[in-house]
Amino acid sequence: MPITQAHVGRQYPPTPAYEVSAAKIAEFATALGETGDRYRGQDAVAPPTFAAVVAAPAWQAMFDDPELGLALHRIVHGDQRFELARPLRAGDRVQAVLSIEKVRSRAGADIIGALVTLRTTEDELVGTATATFFHSHEAAA
Amino acid sequence: MSAPAQPGGPVEVGTELPPLTVRLTRTDLVRYAGASGDFNPIHHSEHFAAQVGLPGVVAHGMLTMGTALRVVTDWVGDPARVRTYAARFTRPVVVPDDATGAEVLVTATVTALGTSATGGRTATVSIEAVCDGQKVLGAARAEVELDG
């Protein structure tokens, strides 16, 4: 069954809590070539795009939803937006909730808009990650 | 902490940030895969990249986006000042398996000034990322707080 407009509004359960560690922040910052002290040590803050690491399991749950009929190798990340109430820090325990905001089908592909809201396990809003994915149809791949 | 919000003087619409040249090699892609948990094989395997019609192994869009933001984080001094960041992945960065990799030139310009909810000054920064003469990010924009 393919993804359709009928799936707009579908929301998934919160992902298991992701515990942000100082070591992971430093590792991620290094991978981006960010060398600053702000990313190192117990008071480290995460680079803004680290939010994608926490959002990723929520994206994966949508990709794996059998009712949407998506194939991972035919999905391309089209655009990404982050809105951050504050940076992620070591010690944060964060859950991601995804809702499908938009589905459009055009020749050969589905365009899927997904909003991920990131909250700590204490229910503090950390930010949102809004993504558009292009899912190409079998014949076009 | 005191961070240099305006290293080049006052911030105005049209202020250009110090540009950045980033070199991405296959090792950088593998490092980002491990750090992010995104092990999509198109980011390390020629075989899988060819299967989906790519000209070669490509960088993760999020690696290009995250790396390009350094032009802003270097400038504002503190990543905690970044409020929003958005970009379209217009073209993949193809990373050859050689000693030099791909070069991405990142430039950025202040396009608007404003005020945050708490009354501090904010700046909207438009970011361009170019590889082999082609834009690899579209409509890339970050909003940052200028006052700590």
Interface residues (C-beta under 8 A of the other chain):
Chain A: K24 E27 F28 T30 A31 L32 G33 E34 G36 R38 Y39 V45 A46 P47 P48 T49 A52 V53 A56 L72 H73 R74 V76 H77 G78 D79 Q80 R81 F82 E83 L84 R86 P87 A141
Chain B: V22 D28 R31 Y32 G34 A35 S36 G37 D38 N40 F48 Q51 V52 G53 G61 M62 L63 M65 G66 T67 L69 R70 T73 D78 P79 A80 V82 R83 T84 Y85 A86 A87 R88 F89 G138 A139
